[in-house]
Amino acid sequence: MWILGLTGSIGMGKSATGGLFAAEGVPVHDADAAVHDLYRNEAVPLVEAAFPGVARNGVIDRPALSQRVLGNPEALKQLEAIVHPLVRACEEQFLAKSRASGARLVVLDIPLLLELGGEKRVHAVAVVSAPEAVQAARVLGRPGMTPERFALILGKQMPDSEKRRRAHFVIDTSRDFSAARHQVQGIVRALSGPGRRD
């Protein structure tokens, strides 16, 4: 089974690209979605204990938590120590289920794949990319986003140029939807045939 790591900086279109792989029948594990689920379930008491007041009605208030950790490296490290092992456990369950089903290719959609050394857990890396101007327009158009917040987020992400350099595949999302889908289909064809299994 080929394991493809899918990553990309904020605003590059990574989530939409993960959806394109899923549309091709490829099992996709979305680390962000796993975190959202954990913040409604088993991570709630752990995160609330570390950051009192961020749980509301039994669910982690993500904006409130973000205010506590963004720009605070020690707090972010503390949060990651709680959440990352839980996400990895979800990932392992996904991989085991995919192997058991006979999948030839799976995608691990992980925003900070390269920043956290996750490339060691995959066979190939696909980076979703777009020009800086396109990225900035997408991100700054989001509700509540400010240039300062955008800069803080970019500050903890590897530069796009370095991600592209480390990638086996680069998916350009600056053009239309059909162009991105065509690129994804090419990757699926390349990796779904006979090849390595872990």
N, C-alpha and C positions, 0 to 999 in steps of 0.2 A: 504494500500500500504506500503510495506516494503521499507525503505530507507537505503541503505547500503553505508557507507562511505568507499571509497577506498583510501589508502594513502601508502606512502613509501618514503624513502630517495632517494636522487639523485642516479641514476645508478642501482636501484633495479629492474627496468623493469615494473614500474607502468603503463606507457602509453600503453605498449604492452598488459598488463593484462587487462586494460580497453577495449582494442580491442577484447579480448577474451570474455568478458561479452557481448559486442555488438554483437559478432558473435552468441551468444546464444539467441539473440533477446531481450536482456535487454536494456532498454533506459539508456544511459550514458551521464551525463553532465560533460564535461571536463573543469575544471576551468582554466587550462593553455590555452586551445584553446579559451576560452571566453576572456582571457586577450589579446591574439594575435588579436582577432577580435576588441576588444575595442581600441587597439593601432593603428588600421586603421580607427577608427570611432570616437565615441563620447568622448573618453578619450583624444584624441590628443590635443585639445586646453587647456584642464585642466592640463595635464602633461607638455606641453610646457610652460605654464604660470609659473609653479612651478620650472621647470628646463629648462631655455631658451637654445635653441640650440640643443635639442635632437630630434626635429621633422625635418624630411627630406622629401620633396615632399609630405607633408600632412600625413606622417606616422611616428610613433615613431620609432627611430633607437634604437632597444633593446640593442645592445652592448654599444652604447654611454650612454644610460640611466643606464645600469648596472655599468659602470665605475663610474658614479656619486653617486650611492647609496651603492654599495657593500663595506662593511667595514665602512660605515658611518651610524650608527644607527639612527641619527636624520633625515637624508635624506630618509632613508628607511621608517621610520615611517610616514613621510610626503607623500611619494608615496603611501603607503598602505591606508592612510586616503582618498586618491583620488580614488584608484582603487577598494578596497574591497567592498564599497557600490554598485558600478556598477556591480561587479561580482555577488554579492548577489541578485541583481535585476534580472539578467539573470537566476540565479539558481531558484528563485521563479517562474519565467515564465515557466521554464522547468518542475518544480514540478506540477504546475497547469495544464499544457498541459498533463502530464503523468497521473494525476488523472482523468482528463476528458476522456482520452482514455481507462481507465480501467486497467492500468498496475498494476500487482501484486507486482513487484519488480523494483526498479530503483537504479542506482549507481551514487553517487556524487564522482567524481574523483578529490580529493583536495590534493595537495602536502603537505600543512601545516595544515591539518585537526586537528591533535592533538595539535600542537603548538598554534593554534588560538582558541582552545576550541570548534571546530566544531563538536565534538562528541555529543554535546548536541542537534544537529539538525538531528541526524540520529538514527536509531534503532539498528544498529550493525556496527562494524568497521572491515574491512579486511585490513591487512597490507601485502604489498609485500616486500619480504626480500630475501637476499642472503648473503653468507659469505663476510667478509670485503675484502678479496683478489679479489673476483669476482667483487665486487662493484668498487674497485679502478681500476682494469684493464679496466672495461667498461668506467668509467668516464675519466680516463687519456688518453684513446684512442680517445676521441672526439677532433675535430679540435679546436685549440686555448686554450684548457684546460691546466692548469699548476697545479702542486702540491699545490702552494700557493692559487690559486683560489679555488681549490677543498676544501682546508682546511677552507677557508672563508665561503663557502656554507655549509659545514658540521657544522660549528660553529653556524649557525642559525637554524639548524634542531635538533629535539629531537633524542637522540641516538637510533639506531635500536633496541637495547635490551629493551629499555623502550617502544617503539612502540609495539614490540611483546608482552610485558607484558600486555598492555592495549587492545590488539586486541581480538575480538571474533573469527576471522579466520586469519591464517597466510598462505600466498601463497608463497611457495618456488620456486623462479625462477632460481635457480642455476643448475637445471637439464634441460632436453630437453623440447622443446615446447609442446609436447604431455602431459608431466607430469603436466605442468602448466595448460593446458586446462582441464585435468581431475580434478584438484583441483577446478577450476572455476565451472565446471559442477556440482560438489558436492555441492558447496555453492548455486548455482542457484536452485538445487533440494530442498535443505533445506529451502530456504526462499520463494520459489514461490508458495507453497501450501497454504492452509487456514491459516491465521494468523492475526497478528495485522494490523490495518490500521490507518493512522494518519488523 
